Amino acid sequence: MQEGLKIYSVEFEGVYPVGSCLILAAFNEEQANEIAKNTISHTDKFEVTELNINAPSVILYMSGDY
């Protein structure tokens, strides 16, 4: 039986000068890695981290303020 979806953050170096982020939903970390690999086309260096969504929190904030 498949567990529910989880939220993952993917850290990677974006294409300068534009900010970058990737937040995705997957059933497990293996699937999250595969989705990230198929999504990020300019690099193969990234780190996938499961986000704790058991409490209210900010998931993504990009203000553009350098």
VOFIPA-863161 format. One record per residue (C-alpha): residue in one letter; x, y negated, z. Coordinates in pm, whole numbers, padded with zeros to 5 digits, always signed. Last residue first. Layout:
residues N
aXYZ;...
***
This chain:
residues 66
y+01959-04087-00225;d+01587-04140-00168;g+01400-03922-00422;s+01154-03829-00147;m+01174-03452-00190;y+00983-03269+00084;l+00902-02897+00066;i+00760-02651+00317;v+00659-02891+00593;s+00529-02697+00890;p+00220-02549+01057;a+00303-02210+01208;n+00312-01853+01078;i+00455-01963+00744;n+00812-01859+00815;l+00998-01902+00487;e+01186-01609+00332;t+01526-01714+00199;v+01662-01661-00153;e+02014-01782-00237;f+02125-01887-00584;k+02414-01851-00826;d+02301-01722-01168;t+02298-02067-01322;h+02124-02267-01599;s+01817-02046-01652;i+01653-02033-01312;t+01315-01862-01363;n+01402-01501-01446;k+01664-01476-01170;a+01425-01649-00927;i+01147-01400-01009;e+01388-01107-00965;n+01517-01241-00633;a+01159-01288-00509;q+01075-00930-00613;e+01365-00798-00406;e+01270-01028-00117;n+00918-00887-00093;f+00557-00941-00208;a+00640-01263-00387;a+00547-01632-00374;l+00788-01900-00491;i+00951-02226-00382;l+01219-02356-00617;c+01392-02689-00576;s+01585-02942-00779;g+01670-03309-00777;v+01766-03460-01113;p+02112-03608-01160;y+02259-03347-01220;v+02123-03002-01316;g+02038-02816-00999;e+02261-02626-00761;f+02060-02344-00608;e+01860-02271-00294;v+01548-02058-00337;s+01270-02084-00080;y+01039-01786-00037;i+00671-01754+00055;k+00523-01412+00132;l+00242-01227-00045;g+00052-00957+00139;e+00177-00602+00179;q+00132-00344-00097;m+00000+00000+00000;
***
